């Protein structure tokens, strides 16, 4: 079996699609599957390059916003694309943008099956353009384009969550759907936490500084928390909302609500592991999220989560009970949950172990086996 993975960009750290593609590429090869990647060139000339390297396609006016969100588009090169598709037995599309549309067209001409992963809700794209994360005409139009140009041209669709599958069904995407986590690989056992917590109490929030990630909800929750003065917030990421988040954080310090100024920074894998080792809680506020692997990775290391729950965010699937969820965009409800976990340290310690055990169901071994099974079914149809 020869598998071709197709994505616009696979080499920018902090981008969830890049992480998922690189993980799948490595794990398929470990499983003995001949796998190649077609994507835009790695901006690091010393780093690994895709097997089929495409140029970076820049969009005037919007390129700064695209770059801040950790993305880049690839320029379609018909010769390279045809060479890649001719090599493959099956093509796996990881977005539904022009690169994938043209790749799918070539695959149909050559009689090669395509599958696709639904990595992004259309609201992930729209929210960064107009700061609106709900359903609207733009999101509906974008979904219709993705459906007709890519998804309904495929033999199977991989959905990283049940929320993704439901959304595709509601929007008329007809191919069979395989629900399977992108998976994580954690080599760390649950990390024991002090009981009770020592001040300051570290609470981490991991993700791009973007509108749909809704980190402002966590900052606003500090106004309602009884323990705000004891809390040290850590925001791990980067993105277009950074200045606004820092301004809101500073205002909380200036008003005396927070005694410990929130810390913002981008961390590599080792840095995130260190941050998690010191965390009492993880808060995940996103209003639009296909899966939320950064949250799952934290859970695997024994960090108890508090996760926003809404129609377009699937991450709450990792919560084991209502104490770890709150309604999206509801700072007061979030503050109540934060205070409860701070005031019940023995329960938090017990749930730390349970959460780490729950993450075993989302291993990359399981996800890779499911993906290979999907490829085999697609090729036999």
GUROVO-829009 format. One line per field, with one value per residue (C-alpha): residue number from 0; residue in three letters; x, y, z. Coordinates in steps of 0.02 Angstrom, whole numbers, m for minus. Example, Ala and Ser with C-alpha at 12.3 -4.5 7.8 and 13.67 -1.06 7.14 Angstrom:
2
n = 0, 1
res = ALA, SER
u = 615, 684
v = m225, m53
w = 390, 357
//
This chain:
381
n = 0, 1, 2, 3, 4, 5, 6, 7, 8, 9, 10, 11, 12, 13, 14, 15, 16, 17, 18, 19, 20, 21, 22, 23, 24, 25, 26, 27, 28, 29, 30, 31, 32, 33, 34, 35, 36, 37, 38, 39, 40, 41, 42, 43, 44, 45, 46, 47, 48, 49, 50, 51, 52, 53, 54, 55, 56, 57, 58, 59, 60, 61, 62, 63, 64, 65, 66, 67, 68, 69, 70, 71, 72, 73, 74, 75, 76, 77, 78, 79, 80, 81, 82, 83, 84, 85, 86, 87, 88, 89, 90, 91, 92, 93, 94, 95, 96, 97, 98, 99, 100, 101, 102, 103, 104, 105, 106, 107, 108, 109, 110, 111, 112, 113, 114, 115, 116, 117, 118, 119, 120, 121, 122, 123, 124, 125, 126, 127, 128, 129, 130, 131, 132, 133, 134, 135, 136, 137, 138, 139, 140, 141, 142, 143, 144, 145, 146, 147, 148, 149, 150, 151, 152, 153, 154, 155, 156, 157, 158, 159, 160, 161, 162, 163, 164, 165, 166, 167, 168, 169, 170, 171, 172, 173, 174, 175, 176, 177, 178, 179, 180, 181, 182, 183, 184, 185, 186, 187, 188, 189, 190, 191, 192, 193, 194, 195, 196, 197, 198, 199, 200, 201, 202, 203, 204, 205, 206, 207, 208, 209, 210, 211, 212, 213, 214, 215, 216, 217, 218, 219, 220, 221, 222, 223, 224, 225, 226, 227, 228, 229, 230, 231, 232, 233, 234, 235, 236, 237, 238, 239, 240, 241, 242, 243, 244, 245, 246, 247, 248, 249, 250, 251, 252, 253, 254, 255, 256, 257, 258, 259, 260, 261, 262, 263, 264, 265, 266, 267, 268, 269, 270, 271, 272, 273, 274, 275, 276, 277, 278, 279, 280, 281, 282, 283, 284, 285, 286, 287, 288, 289, 290, 291, 292, 293, 294, 295, 296, 297, 298, 299, 300, 301, 302, 303, 304, 305, 306, 307, 308, 309, 310, 311, 312, 313, 314, 315, 316, 317, 318, 319, 320, 321, 322, 323, 324, 325, 326, 327, 328, 329, 330, 331, 332, 333, 334, 335, 336, 337, 338, 339, 340, 341, 342, 343, 344, 345, 346, 347, 348, 349, 350, 351, 352, 353, 354, 355, 356, 357, 358, 359, 360, 361, 362, 363, 364, 365, 366, 367, 368, 369, 370, 371, 372, 373, 374, 375, 376, 377, 378, 379, 380
res = UNK, UNK, UNK, UNK, UNK, UNK, UNK, UNK, UNK, UNK, UNK, UNK, UNK, UNK, UNK, UNK, UNK, UNK, UNK, UNK, UNK, UNK, UNK, UNK, UNK, UNK, UNK, UNK, UNK, UNK, UNK, UNK, UNK, UNK, UNK, UNK, UNK, UNK, UNK, UNK, UNK, UNK, UNK, UNK, UNK, UNK, UNK, UNK, UNK, UNK, UNK, UNK, UNK, UNK, UNK, UNK, UNK, UNK, UNK, UNK, UNK, UNK, UNK, UNK, UNK, UNK, UNK, UNK, UNK, UNK, UNK, UNK, UNK, UNK, UNK, UNK, UNK, UNK, UNK, UNK, UNK, UNK, UNK, UNK, UNK, UNK, UNK, UNK, UNK, UNK, UNK, UNK, UNK, UNK, UNK, UNK, UNK, UNK, UNK, UNK, UNK, UNK, UNK, UNK, UNK, UNK, UNK, UNK, UNK, UNK, UNK, UNK, UNK, UNK, UNK, UNK, UNK, UNK, UNK, UNK, UNK, UNK, UNK, UNK, UNK, UNK, UNK, UNK, UNK, UNK, UNK, UNK, UNK, UNK, UNK, UNK, UNK, UNK, UNK, UNK, UNK, UNK, UNK, UNK, UNK, UNK, UNK, UNK, UNK, UNK, UNK, UNK, UNK, UNK, UNK, UNK, UNK, UNK, UNK, UNK, UNK, UNK, UNK, UNK, UNK, UNK, UNK, UNK, UNK, UNK, UNK, UNK, UNK, UNK, UNK, UNK, UNK, UNK, UNK, UNK, UNK, UNK, UNK, UNK, UNK, UNK, UNK, UNK, UNK, UNK, UNK, UNK, UNK, UNK, UNK, UNK, UNK, UNK, UNK, UNK, UNK, UNK, UNK, UNK, UNK, UNK, UNK, UNK, UNK, UNK, UNK, UNK, UNK, UNK, UNK, UNK, UNK, UNK, UNK, UNK, UNK, UNK, UNK, UNK, UNK, UNK, UNK, UNK, UNK, UNK, UNK, UNK, UNK, UNK, UNK, UNK, UNK, UNK, UNK, UNK, UNK, UNK, UNK, UNK, UNK, UNK, UNK, UNK, UNK, UNK, UNK, UNK, UNK, UNK, UNK, UNK, UNK, UNK, UNK, UNK, UNK, UNK, UNK, UNK, UNK, UNK, UNK, UNK, UNK, UNK, UNK, UNK, UNK, UNK, UNK, UNK, UNK, UNK, UNK, UNK, UNK, UNK, UNK, UNK, UNK, UNK, UNK, UNK, UNK, UNK, UNK, UNK, UNK, UNK, UNK, UNK, UNK, UNK, UNK, UNK, UNK, UNK, UNK, UNK, UNK, UNK, UNK, UNK, UNK, UNK, UNK, UNK, UNK, UNK, UNK, UNK, UNK, UNK, UNK, UNK, UNK, UNK, UNK, UNK, UNK, UNK, UNK, UNK, UNK, UNK, UNK, UNK, UNK, UNK, UNK, UNK, UNK, UNK, UNK, UNK, UNK, UNK, UNK, UNK, UNK, UNK, UNK, UNK, UNK, UNK, UNK, UNK, UNK, UNK, UNK, UNK, UNK, UNK, UNK, UNK, UNK, UNK, UNK, UNK, UNK, UNK, UNK, UNK, UNK, UNK, UNK, UNK, UNK, UNK, UNK, UNK, UNK, UNK, UNK, UNK, UNK
u = 0, 67, m14, 3, m35, m83, m85, m41, 82, 159, 305, 243, 247, 88, m28, m141, m153, 36, 51, m79, m2, 174, 115, 17, 163, 283, 163, 113, 296, 327, 182, 270, 159, 249, 196, 244, 197, 151, 152, 231, 417, 481, 531, 680, 808, 897, 739, 651, 563, 407, 432, 339, 386, 273, 306, 225, 72, 51, m119, m102, m172, m220, m46, m2, m162, m135, 44, m7, m128, 12, m39, 23, m49, 43, 51, m23, 106, 17, 174, 224, 45, 20, 186, 133, m40, 29, 145, 7, m120, m228, m229, m267, m322, m297, m392, m522, m431, m379, m228, m342, m474, m347, m267, m437, m471, m308, m346, m515, m433, m310, m439, m356, m465, m463, m503, m505, m489, m609, m482, m568, m742, m776, m796, m610, m575, m716, m688, m515, m580, m735, m728, m889, m879, m1061, m1157, m1178, m1191, m1003, m977, m1121, m1050, m876, m945, m1045, m886, m787, m927, m954, m772, m685, m779, m916, m782, m700, m729, m714, m704, m602, m683, m574, m728, m912, m949, m860, m961, m1125, m1080, m1041, m1203, m1303, m1220, m1252, m1081, m1125, m972, m953, m869, m741, m734, m562, m450, m291, m209, m69, 88, 136, 290, 257, 162, 37, 128, 90, 31, 51, m100, m163, m100, 40, 30, 34, m88, m35, m175, m123, m212, m133, m177, m161, m203, m354, m533, m613, m493, m580, m439, m527, m655, m522, m460, m637, m669, m538, m658, m779, m654, m638, m457, m401, m265, m186, m188, m45, m110, 2, m48, 53, 40, 53, m64, m158, m248, m87, m91, m274, m250, m100, m195, m342, m222, m131, m295, m334, m166, m190, m359, m285, m390, m233, m77, 23, 34, m19, 128, 122, 244, 271, 342, 420, 373, 496, 435, 253, 296, 379, 228, 108, 214, 179, m3, m147, m278, m291, m427, m484, m600, m616, m786, m735, m623, m620, m533, m410, m253, m160, m294, m283, m94, m113, m243, m123, 1, m127, m180, m365, m457, m600, m667, m789, m942, m1034, m1100, m941, m812, m776, m647, m775, m782, m626, m715, m758, m898, m986, m854, m738, m855, m934, m1040, m940, m914, m973, m837, m945, m975, m790, m742, m858, m774, m599, m642, m717, m560, m449, m558, m560, m377, m402, m534, m419, m278, m394, m459, m283, m253, m422, m393, m221, m295, m434, m308, m247, m400, m331, m161, m79, m69, m258, m279, m148, m231, m400, m326, m249, m415, m500, m372, m401, m589, m571, m458, m576, m731
v = 0, 171, 318, 501, 631, 802, 961, 1142, 1156, 1023, 1111, 1256, 1216, 1250, 1209, 1063, 1001, 1000, 901, 774, 752, 730, 605, 506, 508, 440, 309, 243, 220, 131, 16, m27, 77, 162, 343, 506, 688, 825, 999, 1170, 1176, 1179, 1361, 1292, 1248, 1133, 1039, 891, 927, 847, 709, 815, 995, 1138, 1324, 1440, 1529, 1701, 1787, 1977, 2077, 1920, 1842, 1925, 1858, 1685, 1683, 1737, 1591, 1468, 1426, 1441, 1391, 1286, 1335, 1201, 1131, 1015, 920, 883, 843, 720, 635, 615, 547, 427, 354, 326, 189, 302, 489, 562, 745, 843, 1001, 1055, 1202, 1228, 1111, 968, 1012, 999, 843, 757, 803, 723, 569, 548, 561, 424, 315, 332, 332, 482, 493, 653, 708, 842, 941, 1111, 1175, 1317, 1426, 1399, 1499, 1626, 1668, 1738, 1848, 1926, 1872, 1772, 1590, 1537, 1480, 1616, 1637, 1638, 1476, 1393, 1449, 1387, 1219, 1201, 1233, 1105, 977, 990, 1015, 889, 789, 718, 669, 554, 371, 391, 535, 528, 624, 656, 668, 626, 813, 818, 672, 751, 916, 832, 733, 891, 975, 839, 758, 585, 468, 343, 419, 341, 421, 407, 520, 584, 505, 550, 465, 505, 431, 512, 433, 540, 678, 686, 855, 937, 911, 1041, 1159, 1277, 1460, 1517, 1393, 1362, 1353, 1325, 1365, 1294, 1348, 1480, 1656, 1664, 1724, 1551, 1488, 1613, 1637, 1799, 1689, 1627, 1802, 1864, 1717, 1787, 1930, 1802, 1682, 1683, 1627, 1743, 1819, 1647, 1598, 1605, 1593, 1524, 1548, 1436, 1483, 1624, 1710, 1867, 1895, 1911, 2100, 2100, 1958, 2042, 2206, 2119, 2025, 2184, 2269, 2128, 2156, 2344, 2323, 2207, 2058, 1958, 1968, 1861, 1931, 1804, 1732, 1718, 1618, 1489, 1323, 1175, 998, 994, 1163, 1105, 949, 1055, 1172, 1027, 954, 1112, 1135, 1112, 1130, 1151, 1263, 1242, 1382, 1358, 1386, 1300, 1146, 986, 881, 969, 862, 986, 958, 770, 774, 867, 743, 600, 677, 687, 869, 888, 988, 1112, 1114, 1227, 1133, 1186, 1125, 1166, 1109, 924, 936, 912, 728, 706, 764, 623, 717, 885, 955, 970, 1062, 1234, 1318, 1409, 1596, 1586, 1659, 1646, 1459, 1433, 1528, 1417, 1259, 1327, 1371, 1198, 1107, 1222, 1190, 1000, 950, 768, 746, 831, 710, 560, 622, 656, 468, 433, 562, 493, 319, 383, 450, 274, 252, 384, 310, 335, 145, 135, 282, 216, 46, 127, 236, 86, m3, 146, 145, m40, m16, 134, 39, m110, m10
w = 0, m50, 40, m10, 124, 54, 158, 127, 270, 381, 462, 571, 757, 854, 709, 751, 572, 555, 717, 661, 487, 552, 682, 553, 431, 562, 630, 459, 416, 582, 537, 374, 259, 115, 146, 64, 96, m27, 53, 43, 78, 256, 290, 387, 251, 374, 420, 339, 175, 101, m26, m152, m115, m169, m166, m39, m112, m35, m29, m39, 108, 206, 219, 387, 467, 391, 456, 632, 638, 600, 423, 245, 77, m52, m235, m347, m468, m592, m638, m458, m409, m552, m512, m330, m371, m501, m368, m239, m216, m107, m74, 98, 91, 252, 208, 80, 0, m183, m167, m115, m245, m386, m312, m301, m482, m540, m433, m518, m689, m641, m552, m380, m222, m105, 80, 183, 363, 426, 527, 529, 556, 434, 590, 627, 469, 481, 665, 630, 490, 570, 755, 740, 793, 769, 616, 484, 295, 273, 370, 277, 109, 152, 209, 49, m53, 47, 33, m154, m205, m92, 40, m72, m198, m71, m31, 158, 281, 441, 583, 738, 848, 855, 846, 678, 612, 668, 585, 419, 425, 459, 311, 184, 171, 105, 106, 250, 403, 519, 692, 769, 872, 790, 942, 1062, 1121, 1300, 1382, 1550, 1696, 1793, 1886, 2073, 2131, 2301, 2410, 2453, 2318, 2364, 2312, 2179, 2104, 1925, 1795, 1615, 1451, 1293, 1116, 982, 1037, 922, 935, 933, 1068, 1185, 1312, 1362, 1450, 1571, 1606, 1636, 1752, 1871, 1913, 1988, 2067, 2257, 2239, 2099, 2208, 2231, 2047, 1922, 1743, 1605, 1423, 1306, 1123, 998, 877, 824, 991, 1092, 1118, 1167, 1291, 1371, 1387, 1473, 1587, 1638, 1680, 1803, 1886, 1891, 1975, 2106, 2050, 2008, 2117, 1997, 1820, 1687, 1591, 1401, 1297, 1162, 1223, 1135, 1185, 1330, 1391, 1387, 1484, 1617, 1622, 1642, 1782, 1884, 1837, 1959, 1823, 1635, 1564, 1384, 1330, 1141, 1063, 900, 914, 812, 945, 1060, 1068, 1178, 1310, 1289, 1306, 1471, 1532, 1492, 1613, 1752, 1736, 1781, 1646, 1644, 1466, 1375, 1312, 1154, 987, 890, 1016, 1034, 1173, 1311, 1257, 1365, 1524, 1645, 1733, 1747, 1866, 1716, 1597, 1583, 1448, 1314, 1343, 1524, 1639, 1796, 1771, 1738, 1896, 1998, 1931, 1960, 2140, 2171, 2115, 2219, 2372, 2348, 2328, 2378, 2244, 2117, 2161, 2140, 1973, 1912, 1905, 1826, 1690, 1649, 1633, 1520, 1394, 1357, 1245, 1127, 1085, 916, 900, 900, 781, 658, 652, 620, 482, 394, 404, 322, 181, 149, 141, 24, m95, m101, m149
//
